[in-house]
Amino acid sequence: MARSSLGGVAAWAAAFAATTGLAFDGGGFQPVSWDRALVALAAVALAILLLAPAERPGRAAVATVTALGFLTAWTAASWLWSDSPPAALEEAQRTAVYLAGALAVAAAGTRAPLPWVAGGVAAGVVPVAGWNLALRLAPDWTGRSPLRADVGSLADPVGYANALALLDAVGVLLLLGVATVAPARAARLAAAALLVPVTADVALHESAGALVALAAGLAALVLVGERWEAAVLLALPLLGLAAVARERTVVSPPPANLTAAAQPGHRLLLGLALLAVAQVGVAWLALPATARWARRLRAPERVRVAVAVALVAAAAAAAPFALRGHERSHYWRVAAREAAASPALGTGAGTFVVWWVRIRDAPLSTREAHSLYLETLAELGPLGLLALVTALAAPLAAALRLRRTAWGPPLLAALVAYAVHAGLDFDWELAGVTLPVVLLGAAAAAHASARERAPLTARGRRLGAAATAALAAAGVLALAGNARLASARHAEAAGRFPAAEREARRALRFAPWSAEAWRVIAESRRARGDRAGARAAYRAALSLDRADWEAWLGLAAVSAGAPRRAALAEAARLNPLAASSGRG
């Protein structure tokens, strides 16, 4: 019992730290963030394999880890045929984070209890949503600058509104699970109260895609779990969501004066606090009676299907709004053309942006196709898409197998919400949103195969430890290179050009494929008037990535005559709209 409790606490702490840590680290969008997480998770997995009693993972866990492992390797291998080779190795680092997370959970197996993993992720969402809610509703209390109302700052700490709204939606679904099935009354009451602020935070981001995902998750909860009592717990949180959504000064604050949202924000905070107190009363008094009534009623399957269909229909009706404002149709058309251009292997991981600037029909700026499935097909071909779908489908199937258990339905709901939203946005690129879902999916896979448990052989332990050690070593090298590259960019922005070049050269020791490091060197030399040195550095960058239109433009700036004209022509070919409009 003590060992089980210790494993549960450790699983909760790890899930909480992964969720909160990456969310507050810019949503896990930058390479340094991925690499820190990769090293930490690989170290955890290695420690479990070497020190803990080992059990052989079941088929669902093996399928999940194998699919992520193949996807990581295939992503890295696309360097061989990529339109932008350095991007493939960078993308592989992020996918390796998800592999390391799945490996750690699979290695822990049933020693990481489902309630603790799910509870850790749910608890990790709370400070993220709470911080954003405080920043938006009480900017004067938090010291928020009144001049910062850009899109990224409004979605602090994640930095992207749709992704933060999805994380909130996953938190809502998991908190519903804690509030209805946790054995401890204190945990149930706390989760019920926390549903109010987490649900309210969804409204601040005006993300129709997140609402579609939430509706899909609730449909799964109703259809599979028969959690009718969840409707009682959702009434007050949805009231809070509606109240926040109606206050336009808070949802869309004036660009130059965030403090204009303070007065209505304070009122909303008070109202949400009162709703949270009332929610505790609902959970204490009304929920137990409702649960007993729901168990006796046992709604027929056709009723459950009708409710689920109604939720899905509502989500489908909202889907067109999810496309509005983000120009997804433009992105998807380019991704489709990219996929058609290389149907067998794809054009290489991370190359959508190359195709976007080359053939876009509108002066919009993006790096992602805003659809995980379409972008994967375009960049990694059918094999890459198959690996991705397997990595997502195996945990979904595992959660479905667990539908008769207390935690199966909430896990399934969270996984469904992510799978739906990933088709509408670039959640995969934000490790702070995707890693928690990977941990949930791997936990479902590990527990769905609990009957297949058997001791892990010594050979299996050695192979697993060797693979995980290699993953950790790769993470350390990647972290060393990316940390120095980030330092070089920081020094360049501060005008410390000699320091920028030194740091970029150090980055090349660990990442000799980095065209960006050479570009930092070129830009630093150019700023110091060293045109010949800048030309050499730009050419070195282009020898690694000939699709970098900015490097061609930089080369043109430090060249003359025919070489200048040739560089300008290539930059214009790679980015015609920038050449014609003067914008990137």
C-alpha positions as a Python dict, from the first residue, in 0.01 Angstrom:
ca = {
    (1, 'M'): (0, 0, 0),
    (2, 'A'): (281, 240, 90),
    (3, 'R'): (459, 165, -236),
    (4, 'S'): (136, 218, -429),
    (5, 'S'): (73, 550, -254),
    (6, 'L'): (430, 663, -318),
    (7, 'G'): (393, 574, -687),
    (8, 'G'): (67, 765, -703),
    (9, 'V'): (216, 1079, -548),
    (10, 'A'): (516, 1060, -781),
    (11, 'A'): (289, 1017, -1084),
    (12, 'W'): (74, 1312, -975),
    (13, 'A'): (378, 1533, -919),
    (14, 'A'): (531, 1442, -1256),
    (15, 'A'): (206, 1502, -1446),
    (16, 'F'): (150, 1832, -1263),
    (17, 'A'): (506, 1951, -1326),
    (18, 'A'): (496, 1860, -1695),
    (19, 'T'): (163, 2038, -1747),
    (20, 'T'): (236, 2354, -1550),
    (21, 'G'): (607, 2378, -1628),
    (22, 'L'): (576, 2369, -2005),
    (23, 'A'): (267, 2590, -2008),
    (24, 'F'): (452, 2861, -1817),
    (25, 'D'): (756, 2810, -2040),
    (26, 'G'): (585, 2978, -2335),
    (27, 'G'): (359, 2681, -2395),
    (28, 'G'): (658, 2466, -2487),
    (29, 'F'): (679, 2629, -2830),
    (30, 'Q'): (1055, 2695, -2841),
    (31, 'P'): (1328, 2432, -2893),
    (32, 'V'): (1498, 2504, -2559),
    (33, 'S'): (1167, 2424, -2386),
    (34, 'W'): (1131, 2093, -2572),
    (35, 'D'): (1487, 1993, -2498),
    (36, 'R'): (1463, 2061, -2126),
    (37, 'A'): (1148, 1849, -2111),
    (38, 'L'): (1311, 1578, -2323),
    (39, 'V'): (1611, 1546, -2094),
    (40, 'A'): (1395, 1542, -1780),
    (41, 'L'): (1146, 1284, -1911),
    (42, 'A'): (1415, 1059, -2055),
    (43, 'A'): (1596, 1070, -1720),
    (44, 'V'): (1275, 971, -1540),
    (45, 'A'): (1215, 684, -1781),
    (46, 'L'): (1574, 566, -1745),
    (47, 'A'): (1557, 577, -1365),
    (48, 'I'): (1237, 370, -1368),
    (49, 'L'): (1386, 112, -1602),
    (50, 'L'): (1706, 80, -1401),
    (51, 'L'): (1584, 109, -1044),
    (52, 'A'): (1217, 12, -1019),
    (53, 'P'): (1064, -335, -1041),
    (54, 'A'): (991, -372, -1412),
    (55, 'E'): (678, -505, -1575),
    (56, 'R'): (638, -580, -1942),
    (57, 'P'): (412, -326, -2116),
    (58, 'G'): (95, -455, -2277),
    (59, 'R'): (-1, -434, -2641),
    (60, 'A'): (-166, -91, -2622),
    (61, 'A'): (137, 63, -2450),
    (62, 'V'): (376, -103, -2695),
    (63, 'A'): (170, 27, -2988),
    (64, 'T'): (174, 381, -2849),
    (65, 'V'): (547, 389, -2779),
    (66, 'T'): (638, 215, -3105),
    (67, 'A'): (427, 456, -3311),
    (68, 'L'): (584, 759, -3142),
    (69, 'G'): (929, 604, -3180),
    (70, 'F'): (877, 546, -3551),
    (71, 'L'): (733, 896, -3592),
    (72, 'T'): (1039, 1046, -3421),
    (73, 'A'): (1279, 846, -3637),
    (74, 'W'): (1083, 916, -3958),
    (75, 'T'): (1076, 1287, -3876),
    (76, 'A'): (1453, 1291, -3830),
    (77, 'A'): (1506, 1076, -4141),
    (78, 'S'): (1315, 1327, -4354),
    (79, 'W'): (1633, 1536, -4332),
    (80, 'L'): (1755, 1321, -4620),
    (81, 'W'): (1490, 1444, -4863),
    (82, 'S'): (1362, 1761, -4698),
    (83, 'D'): (1316, 2094, -4874),
    (84, 'S'): (1461, 2243, -4552),
    (85, 'P'): (1686, 1979, -4387),
    (86, 'P'): (1762, 2161, -4059),
    (87, 'A'): (1389, 2189, -3986),
    (88, 'A'): (1355, 1809, -3988),
    (89, 'L'): (1604, 1764, -3705),
    (90, 'E'): (1443, 2044, -3504),
    (91, 'E'): (1097, 1890, -3546),
    (92, 'A'): (1231, 1549, -3443),
    (93, 'Q'): (1340, 1695, -3108),
    (94, 'R'): (983, 1797, -3028),
    (95, 'T'): (839, 1459, -3127),
    (96, 'A'): (1106, 1296, -2910),
    (97, 'V'): (958, 1479, -2609),
    (98, 'Y'): (629, 1298, -2662),
    (99, 'L'): (815, 969, -2707),
    (100, 'A'): (1005, 1025, -2381),
    (101, 'G'): (682, 1105, -2196),
    (102, 'A'): (512, 791, -2327),
    (103, 'L'): (821, 585, -2240),
    (104, 'A'): (824, 713, -1883),
    (105, 'V'): (457, 630, -1829),
    (106, 'A'): (486, 291, -2003),
    (107, 'A'): (790, 207, -1789),
    (108, 'A'): (600, 297, -1473),
    (109, 'G'): (301, 92, -1593),
    (110, 'T'): (36, 27, -1332),
    (111, 'R'): (262, 173, -1063),
    (112, 'A'): (144, 512, -1191),
    (113, 'P'): (-229, 490, -1105),
    (114, 'L'): (-470, 642, -1354),
    (115, 'P'): (-644, 870, -1099),
    (116, 'W'): (-312, 1022, -998),
    (117, 'V'): (-189, 1084, -1353),
    (118, 'A'): (-522, 1235, -1458),
    (119, 'G'): (-545, 1431, -1133),
    (120, 'G'): (-195, 1568, -1184),
    (121, 'V'): (-278, 1695, -1532),
    (122, 'A'): (-609, 1842, -1410),
    (123, 'A'): (-433, 2015, -1121),
    (124, 'G'): (-165, 2142, -1360),
    (125, 'V'): (-425, 2314, -1577),
    (126, 'V'): (-566, 2508, -1281),
    (127, 'P'): (-276, 2753, -1218),
    (128, 'V'): (-240, 2806, -1593),
    (129, 'A'): (-608, 2900, -1635),
    (130, 'G'): (-606, 3089, -1304),
    (131, 'W'): (-307, 3299, -1403),
    (132, 'N'): (-462, 3392, -1736),
    (133, 'L'): (-792, 3470, -1568),
    (134, 'A'): (-619, 3698, -1317),
    (135, 'L'): (-421, 3876, -1589),
    (136, 'R'): (-732, 3936, -1796),
    (137, 'L'): (-982, 4024, -1525),
    (138, 'A'): (-753, 4212, -1287),
    (139, 'P'): (-457, 4348, -1487),
    (140, 'D'): (-414, 4626, -1232),
    (141, 'W'): (-369, 4376, -949),
    (142, 'T'): (-113, 4169, -1136),
    (143, 'G'): (103, 4459, -1251),
    (144, 'R'): (15, 4401, -1615),
    (145, 'S'): (134, 4678, -1848),
    (146, 'P'): (-161, 4875, -1988),
    (147, 'L'): (14, 4890, -2326),
    (148, 'R'): (33, 4515, -2383),
    (149, 'A'): (-279, 4382, -2546),
    (150, 'D'): (-125, 4181, -2830),
    (151, 'V'): (-260, 3837, -2912),
    (152, 'G'): (24, 3647, -2745),
    (153, 'S'): (18, 3840, -2419),
    (154, 'L'): (-358, 3796, -2387),
    (155, 'A'): (-298, 3421, -2388),
    (156, 'D'): (-29, 3419, -2118),
    (157, 'P'): (128, 3194, -2011),
    (158, 'V'): (86, 2965, -2314),
    (159, 'G'): (107, 3244, -2570),
    (160, 'Y'): (-158, 3116, -2814),
    (161, 'A'): (-526, 3162, -2737),
    (162, 'N'): (-665, 2855, -2914),
    (163, 'A'): (-410, 2626, -2750),
    (164, 'L'): (-476, 2769, -2404),
    (165, 'A'): (-850, 2727, -2460),
    (166, 'L'): (-795, 2362, -2557),
    (167, 'L'): (-586, 2306, -2243),
    (168, 'D'): (-873, 2459, -2043),
    (169, 'A'): (-1119, 2223, -2216),
    (170, 'V'): (-906, 1920, -2129),
    (171, 'G'): (-891, 2049, -1771),
    (172, 'V'): (-1271, 2084, -1759),
    (173, 'L'): (-1320, 1723, -1872),
    (174, 'L'): (-1067, 1589, -1622),
    (175, 'L'): (-1202, 1801, -1336),
    (176, 'L'): (-1546, 1658, -1409),
    (177, 'G'): (-1390, 1317, -1361),
    (178, 'V'): (-1227, 1411, -1031),
    (179, 'A'): (-1548, 1575, -907),
    (180, 'T'): (-1757, 1266, -979),
    (181, 'V'): (-1532, 967, -908),
    (182, 'A'): (-1252, 1073, -671),
    (183, 'P'): (-1273, 869, -349),
    (184, 'A'): (-1190, 1164, -123),
    (185, 'R'): (-1474, 1411, -66),
    (186, 'A'): (-1231, 1701, -33),
    (187, 'A'): (-1090, 1627, -377),
    (188, 'R'): (-1440, 1607, -527),
    (189, 'L'): (-1547, 1937, -375),
    (190, 'A'): (-1224, 2114, -476),
    (191, 'A'): (-1252, 1989, -834),
    (192, 'A'): (-1615, 2099, -853),
    (193, 'A'): (-1526, 2450, -736),
    (194, 'L'): (-1228, 2474, -973),
    (195, 'L'): (-1452, 2392, -1267),
    (196, 'V'): (-1585, 2748, -1244),
    (197, 'P'): (-1263, 2943, -1317),
    (198, 'V'): (-1124, 2691, -1565),
    (199, 'T'): (-1447, 2691, -1768),
    (200, 'A'): (-1468, 3070, -1750),
    (201, 'D'): (-1117, 3104, -1892),
    (202, 'V'): (-1232, 2929, -2211),
    (203, 'A'): (-1459, 3226, -2286),
    (204, 'L'): (-1171, 3475, -2279),
    (205, 'H'): (-1013, 3328, -2592),
    (206, 'E'): (-1312, 3326, -2826),
    (207, 'S'): (-1197, 2989, -2955),
    (208, 'A'): (-1478, 2818, -3143),
    (209, 'G'): (-1239, 2529, -3207),
    (210, 'A'): (-1197, 2471, -2834),
    (211, 'L'): (-1574, 2476, -2787),
    (212, 'V'): (-1607, 2220, -3067),
    (213, 'A'): (-1347, 2003, -2893),
    (214, 'L'): (-1517, 2042, -2556),
    (215, 'A'): (-1853, 1944, -2705),
    (216, 'A'): (-1695, 1638, -2866),
    (217, 'G'): (-1539, 1539, -2532),
    (218, 'L'): (-1869, 1581, -2349),
    (219, 'A'): (-2039, 1370, -2618),
    (220, 'A'): (-1789, 1092, -2550),
    (221, 'L'): (-1848, 1128, -2177),
    (222, 'V'): (-2225, 1094, -2220),
    (223, 'L'): (-2216, 821, -2483),
    (224, 'V'): (-1961, 597, -2314),
    (225, 'G'): (-1967, 694, -1950),
    (226, 'E'): (-2333, 774, -1883),
    (227, 'R'): (-2215, 1054, -1652),
    (228, 'W'): (-2550, 1234, -1634),
    (229, 'E'): (-2459, 1388, -1302),
    (230, 'A'): (-2190, 1587, -1486),
    (231, 'A'): (-2471, 1807, -1619),
    (232, 'V'): (-2539, 1923, -1263),
    (233, 'L'): (-2175, 2021, -1218),
    (234, 'L'): (-2160, 2203, -1551),
    (235, 'A'): (-2458, 2434, -1497),
    (236, 'L'): (-2284, 2698, -1284),
    (237, 'P'): (-1950, 2688, -1470),
    (238, 'L'): (-2134, 2741, -1799),
    (239, 'L'): (-2319, 3032, -1640),
    (240, 'G'): (-1982, 3183, -1553),
    (241, 'L'): (-1856, 3121, -1906),
    (242, 'A'): (-2159, 3301, -2049),
    (243, 'A'): (-2113, 3595, -1811),
    (244, 'V'): (-1747, 3636, -1913),
    (245, 'A'): (-1826, 3600, -2284),
    (246, 'R'): (-2084, 3879, -2265),
    (247, 'E'): (-1838, 4131, -2118),
    (248, 'R'): (-1674, 4252, -2439),
    (249, 'T'): (-1440, 4498, -2265),
    (250, 'V'): (-1275, 4203, -2096),
    (251, 'V'): (-1282, 3957, -2387),
    (252, 'S'): (-1155, 4214, -2641),
    (253, 'P'): (-981, 4489, -2440),
    (254, 'P'): (-882, 4816, -2610),
    (255, 'P'): (-537, 4763, -2767),
    (256, 'A'): (-373, 5051, -2583),
    (257, 'N'): (-541, 5018, -2245),
    (258, 'L'): (-582, 4681, -2081),
    (259, 'T'): (-672, 4846, -1753),
    (260, 'A'): (-1005, 4946, -1911),
    (261, 'A'): (-1100, 4584, -1843),
    (262, 'A'): (-1024, 4615, -1472),
    (263, 'Q'): (-1356, 4743, -1340),
    (264, 'P'): (-1581, 4490, -1517),
    (265, 'G'): (-1312, 4229, -1457),
    (266, 'H'): (-1327, 4283, -1082),
    (267, 'R'): (-1704, 4234, -1091),
    (268, 'L'): (-1663, 3915, -1289),
    (269, 'L'): (-1404, 3783, -1043),
    (270, 'L'): (-1643, 3841, -757),
    (271, 'G'): (-1922, 3671, -949),
    (272, 'L'): (-1700, 3373, -1033),
    (273, 'A'): (-1596, 3344, -669),
    (274, 'L'): (-1961, 3335, -562),
    (275, 'L'): (-2036, 3074, -828),
    (276, 'A'): (-1746, 2861, -704),
    (277, 'V'): (-1884, 2874, -349),
    (278, 'A'): (-2229, 2781, -478),
    (279, 'Q'): (-2071, 2500, -681),
    (280, 'V'): (-1935, 2347, -361),
    (281, 'G'): (-2289, 2340, -225),
    (282, 'V'): (-2413, 2172, -545),
    (283, 'A'): (-2139, 1911, -524),
    (284, 'W'): (-2207, 1851, -154),
    (285, 'L'): (-2585, 1836, -160),
    (286, 'A'): (-2722, 1787, -511),
    (287, 'L'): (-2460, 1570, -678),
    (288, 'P'): (-2494, 1258, -458),
    (289, 'A'): (-2872, 1251, -504),
    (290, 'T'): (-2839, 1311, -877),
    (291, 'A'): (-2583, 1031, -908),
    (292, 'R'): (-2811, 785, -727),
    (293, 'W'): (-3103, 888, -948),
    (294, 'A'): (-2888, 852, -1262),
    (295, 'R'): (-2776, 502, -1161),
    (296, 'R'): (-3134, 391, -1106),
    (297, 'L'): (-3254, 548, -1428),
    (298, 'R'): (-2995, 383, -1655),
    (299, 'A'): (-3087, 576, -1969),
    (300, 'P'): (-3140, 359, -2276),
    (301, 'E'): (-2865, 352, -2529),
    (302, 'R'): (-3078, 538, -2783),
    (303, 'V'): (-3114, 828, -2538),
    (304, 'R'): (-2740, 842, -2483),
    (305, 'V'): (-2680, 830, -2855),
    (306, 'A'): (-2935, 1109, -2910),
    (307, 'V'): (-2766, 1333, -2652),
    (308, 'A'): (-2421, 1261, -2795),
    (309, 'V'): (-2545, 1330, -3148),
    (310, 'A'): (-2697, 1658, -3031),
    (311, 'L'): (-2364, 1762, -2881),
    (312, 'V'): (-2174, 1663, -3195),
    (313, 'A'): (-2430, 1846, -3411),
    (314, 'A'): (-2381, 2158, -3201),
    (315, 'A'): (-2007, 2121, -3244),
    (316, 'A'): (-2047, 2076, -3620),
    (317, 'A'): (-2265, 2386, -3636),
    (318, 'A'): (-1992, 2582, -3459),
    (319, 'A'): (-1716, 2444, -3682),
    (320, 'P'): (-1751, 2712, -3955),
    (321, 'F'): (-1684, 2974, -3687),
    (322, 'A'): (-1369, 2786, -3593),
    (323, 'L'): (-1243, 2854, -3945),
    (324, 'R'): (-1318, 3224, -3931),
    (325, 'G'): (-1045, 3467, -3832),
    (326, 'H'): (-754, 3229, -3883),
    (327, 'E'): (-766, 3191, -4261),
    (328, 'R'): (-742, 2815, -4232),
    (329, 'S'): (-882, 2757, -4579),
    (330, 'H'): (-575, 2935, -4722),
    (331, 'Y'): (-341, 2724, -4510),
    (332, 'W'): (-515, 2398, -4596),
    (333, 'R'): (-506, 2464, -4971),
    (334, 'V'): (-130, 2516, -4959),
    (335, 'A'): (-82, 2203, -4744),
    (336, 'A'): (-290, 2002, -4992),
    (337, 'R'): (-72, 2119, -5280),
    (338, 'E'): (237, 2036, -5077),
    (339, 'A'): (106, 1684, -5015),
    (340, 'A'): (24, 1636, -5383),
    (341, 'A'): (375, 1746, -5482),
    (342, 'S'): (541, 1466, -5286),
    (343, 'P'): (277, 1197, -5219),
    (344, 'A'): (514, 918, -5118),
    (345, 'L'): (754, 1069, -4864),
    (346, 'G'): (630, 1421, -4806),
    (347, 'T'): (848, 1730, -4839),
    (348, 'G'): (1019, 1689, -4501),
    (349, 'A'): (926, 1780, -4146),
    (350, 'G'): (882, 2150, -4079),
    (351, 'T'): (861, 2249, -4447),
    (352, 'F'): (504, 2381, -4458),
    (353, 'V'): (634, 2733, -4399),
    (354, 'V'): (859, 2698, -4706),
    (355, 'W'): (563, 2608, -4922),
    (356, 'W'): (344, 2870, -4759),
    (357, 'V'): (567, 3167, -4842),
    (358, 'R'): (630, 3029, -5189),
    (359, 'I'): (272, 2974, -5312),
    (360, 'R'): (41, 3160, -5069),
    (361, 'D'): (-231, 3369, -5227),
    (362, 'A'): (-269, 3615, -4939),
    (363, 'P'): (-11, 3822, -4744),
    (364, 'L'): (-66, 3625, -4424),
    (365, 'S'): (206, 3510, -4189),
    (366, 'T'): (210, 3158, -4047),
    (367, 'R'): (446, 2869, -3993),
    (368, 'E'): (187, 2595, -3946),
    (369, 'A'): (-97, 2448, -4155),
    (370, 'H'): (-340, 2459, -3860),
    (371, 'S'): (-427, 2091, -3906),
    (372, 'L'): (-203, 1826, -3758),
    (373, 'Y'): (-326, 1554, -3992),
    (374, 'L'): (-300, 1749, -4315),
    (375, 'E'): (37, 1897, -4226),
    (376, 'T'): (176, 1556, -4131),
    (377, 'L'): (59, 1409, -4462),
    (378, 'A'): (217, 1698, -4651),
    (379, 'E'): (549, 1686, -4467),
    (380, 'L'): (592, 1317, -4382),
    (381, 'G'): (372, 1137, -4633),
    (382, 'P'): (136, 843, -4569),
    (383, 'L'): (381, 658, -4342),
    (384, 'G'): (420, 958, -4117),
    (385, 'L'): (44, 1008, -4102),
    (386, 'L'): (-9, 638, -4025),
    (387, 'A'): (239, 657, -3735),
    (388, 'L'): (70, 969, -3600),
    (389, 'V'): (-280, 822, -3625),
    (390, 'T'): (-160, 504, -3451),
    (391, 'A'): (-1, 708, -3172),
    (392, 'L'): (-334, 884, -3115),
    (393, 'A'): (-568, 591, -3184),
    (394, 'A'): (-400, 333, -2958),
    (395, 'P'): (-463, 540, -2642),
    (396, 'L'): (-818, 617, -2758),
    (397, 'A'): (-885, 245, -2803),
    (398, 'A'): (-730, 178, -2462),
    (399, 'A'): (-951, 439, -2294),
    (400, 'L'): (-1252, 281, -2465),
    (401, 'R'): (-1153, -54, -2317),
    (402, 'L'): (-1153, 115, -1977),
    (403, 'R'): (-1506, 255, -2021),
    (404, 'R'): (-1645, 40, -1740),
    (405, 'T'): (-1391, 177, -1495),
    (406, 'A'): (-1425, 504, -1308),
    (407, 'W'): (-1155, 687, -1502),
    (408, 'G'): (-1200, 543, -1851),
    (409, 'P'): (-1472, 788, -1967),
    (410, 'P'): (-1299, 1111, -1852),
    (411, 'L'): (-975, 998, -2014),
    (412, 'L'): (-1155, 911, -2335),
    (413, 'A'): (-1328, 1251, -2331),
    (414, 'A'): (-997, 1437, -2293),
    (415, 'L'): (-831, 1234, -2571),
    (416, 'V'): (-1127, 1289, -2804),
    (417, 'A'): (-1119, 1664, -2740),
    (418, 'Y'): (-751, 1681, -2832),
    (419, 'A'): (-790, 1462, -3141),
    (420, 'V'): (-1072, 1683, -3271),
    (421, 'H'): (-897, 2012, -3201),
    (422, 'A'): (-568, 1895, -3350),
    (423, 'G'): (-745, 1876, -3685),
    (424, 'L'): (-822, 2248, -3662),
    (425, 'D'): (-503, 2396, -3518),
    (426, 'F'): (-133, 2349, -3446),
    (427, 'D'): (-154, 2201, -3096),
    (428, 'W'): (122, 1950, -3177),
    (429, 'E'): (371, 2235, -3199),
    (430, 'L'): (299, 2344, -2840),
    (431, 'A'): (444, 2077, -2614),
    (432, 'G'): (274, 2241, -2316),
    (433, 'V'): (-61, 2135, -2461),
    (434, 'T'): (27, 1805, -2628),
    (435, 'L'): (255, 1646, -2367),
    (436, 'P'): (-16, 1633, -2095),
    (437, 'V'): (-246, 1455, -2342),
    (438, 'V'): (34, 1213, -2433),
    (439, 'L'): (80, 1131, -2064),
    (440, 'L'): (-294, 1068, -2029),
    (441, 'G'): (-298, 849, -2338),
    (442, 'A'): (6, 648, -2231),
    (443, 'A'): (-146, 594, -1887),
    (444, 'A'): (-469, 469, -2045),
    (445, 'A'): (-268, 236, -2268),
    (446, 'A'): (-67, 101, -1975),
    (447, 'H'): (-374, 30, -1762),
    (448, 'A'): (-588, -110, -2043),
    (449, 'S'): (-329, -387, -2076),
    (450, 'A'): (-311, -455, -1703),
    (451, 'R'): (-422, -816, -1748),
    (452, 'E'): (-123, -874, -1973),
    (453, 'R'): (122, -783, -1699),
    (454, 'A'): (432, -995, -1669),
    (455, 'P'): (786, -932, -1544),
    (456, 'L'): (1008, -752, -1791),
    (457, 'T'): (1292, -972, -1905),
    (458, 'A'): (1651, -868, -1840),
    (459, 'R'): (1703, -832, -2215),
    (460, 'G'): (1397, -610, -2243),
    (461, 'R'): (1519, -395, -1956),
    (462, 'R'): (1863, -355, -2117),
    (463, 'L'): (1718, -265, -2457),
    (464, 'G'): (1475, -17, -2305),
    (465, 'A'): (1746, 143, -2092),
    (466, 'A'): (1983, 170, -2390),
    (467, 'A'): (1719, 333, -2610),
    (468, 'T'): (1618, 574, -2334),
    (469, 'A'): (1981, 661, -2258),
    (470, 'A'): (2035, 741, -2626),
    (471, 'L'): (1726, 960, -2620),
    (472, 'A'): (1855, 1142, -2310),
    (473, 'A'): (2198, 1193, -2467),
    (474, 'A'): (2041, 1334, -2783),
    (475, 'G'): (1835, 1567, -2567),
    (476, 'V'): (2144, 1693, -2382),
    (477, 'L'): (2324, 1769, -2709),
    (478, 'A'): (2018, 1937, -2857),
    (479, 'L'): (1969, 2145, -2542),
    (480, 'A'): (2331, 2257, -2547),
    (481, 'G'): (2304, 2370, -2909),
    (482, 'N'): (1967, 2539, -2882),
    (483, 'A'): (2052, 2714, -2556),
    (484, 'R'): (2359, 2870, -2717),
    (485, 'L'): (2162, 2963, -3026),
    (486, 'A'): (1899, 3134, -2810),
    (487, 'S'): (2178, 3316, -2629),
    (488, 'A'): (2322, 3424, -2964),
    (489, 'R'): (1986, 3563, -3078),
    (490, 'H'): (1949, 3747, -2748),
    (491, 'A'): (2295, 3902, -2781),
    (492, 'E'): (2221, 4002, -3141),
    (493, 'A'): (1895, 4170, -3038),
    (494, 'A'): (2086, 4361, -2771),
    (495, 'G'): (2345, 4481, -3024),
    (496, 'R'): (2629, 4271, -2876),
    (497, 'F'): (2740, 4136, -3212),
    (498, 'P'): (3079, 3983, -3118),
    (499, 'A'): (2910, 3791, -2836),
    (500, 'A'): (2634, 3683, -3075),
    (501, 'E'): (2889, 3539, -3317),
    (502, 'R'): (3075, 3360, -3038),
    (503, 'E'): (2756, 3198, -2908),
    (504, 'A'): (2646, 3100, -3258),
    (505, 'R'): (2979, 2929, -3321),
    (506, 'R'): (2941, 2741, -2993),
    (507, 'A'): (2594, 2634, -3105),
    (508, 'L'): (2747, 2488, -3423),
    (509, 'R'): (2967, 2257, -3215),
    (510, 'F'): (2654, 2078, -3097),
    (511, 'A'): (2435, 2137, -3403),
    (512, 'P'): (2658, 2157, -3713),
    (513, 'W'): (2345, 2138, -3931),
    (514, 'S'): (2209, 2468, -3796),
    (515, 'A'): (2159, 2713, -4080),
    (516, 'E'): (2014, 2960, -3829),
    (517, 'A'): (2343, 2973, -3638),
    (518, 'W'): (2525, 3066, -3958),
    (519, 'R'): (2262, 3332, -4027),
    (520, 'V'): (2325, 3485, -3683),
    (521, 'I'): (2694, 3496, -3766),
    (522, 'A'): (2619, 3657, -4102),
    (523, 'E'): (2389, 3918, -3952),
    (524, 'S'): (2639, 3998, -3677),
    (525, 'R'): (2919, 4046, -3929),
    (526, 'R'): (2693, 4256, -4151),
    (527, 'A'): (2605, 4481, -3858),
    (528, 'R'): (2977, 4536, -3796),
    (529, 'G'): (3041, 4623, -4161),
    (530, 'D'): (3220, 4299, -4250),
    (531, 'R'): (3052, 4240, -4586),
    (532, 'A'): (3294, 3971, -4706),
    (533, 'G'): (3261, 3778, -4382),
    (534, 'A'): (2883, 3813, -4394),
    (535, 'R'): (2875, 3680, -4752),
    (536, 'A'): (3073, 3373, -4648),
    (537, 'A'): (2841, 3309, -4353),
    (538, 'Y'): (2525, 3354, -4562),
    (539, 'R'): (2663, 3104, -4816),
    (540, 'A'): (2736, 2859, -4534),
    (541, 'A'): (2376, 2895, -4415),
    (542, 'L'): (2243, 2839, -4767),
    (543, 'S'): (2459, 2531, -4814),
    (544, 'L'): (2257, 2380, -4529),
    (545, 'D'): (1915, 2521, -4619),
    (546, 'R'): (1866, 2655, -4971),
    (547, 'A'): (1497, 2722, -4903),
    (548, 'D'): (1576, 3003, -4655),
    (549, 'W'): (1455, 3309, -4847),
    (550, 'E'): (1574, 3544, -4571),
    (551, 'A'): (1930, 3416, -4609),
    (552, 'W'): (1910, 3481, -4984),
    (553, 'L'): (1785, 3833, -4913),
    (554, 'G'): (2068, 3886, -4666),
    (555, 'L'): (2321, 3759, -4919),
    (556, 'A'): (2184, 4006, -5173),
    (557, 'A'): (2229, 4291, -4925),
    (558, 'V'): (2603, 4223, -4891),
    (559, 'S'): (2665, 4143, -5258),
    (560, 'A'): (2686, 4347, -5576),
    (561, 'G'): (2639, 4301, -5949),
    (562, 'A'): (2533, 3965, -6088),
    (563, 'P'): (2558, 3778, -5754),
    (564, 'R'): (2327, 4035, -5598),
    (565, 'R'): (2073, 4002, -5880),
    (566, 'A'): (2085, 3622, -5860),
    (567, 'A'): (2030, 3625, -5482),
    (568, 'L'): (1740, 3867, -5515),
    (569, 'A'): (1583, 3652, -5786),
    (570, 'E'): (1605, 3343, -5568),
    (571, 'A'): (1455, 3526, -5269),
    (572, 'A'): (1170, 3645, -5493),
    (573, 'R'): (1113, 3291, -5622),
    (574, 'L'): (1094, 3153, -5270),
    (575, 'N'): (873, 3435, -5137),
    (576, 'P'): (701, 3620, -5423),
    (577, 'L'): (458, 3821, -5209),
    (578, 'A'): (737, 3952, -4989),
    (579, 'A'): (930, 4060, -5297),
    (580, 'S'): (629, 4241, -5443),
    (581, 'S'): (503, 4403, -5125),
    (582, 'G'): (817, 4447, -4919),
    (583, 'R'): (667, 4233, -4637),
    (584, 'G'): (763, 3892, -4501),
}
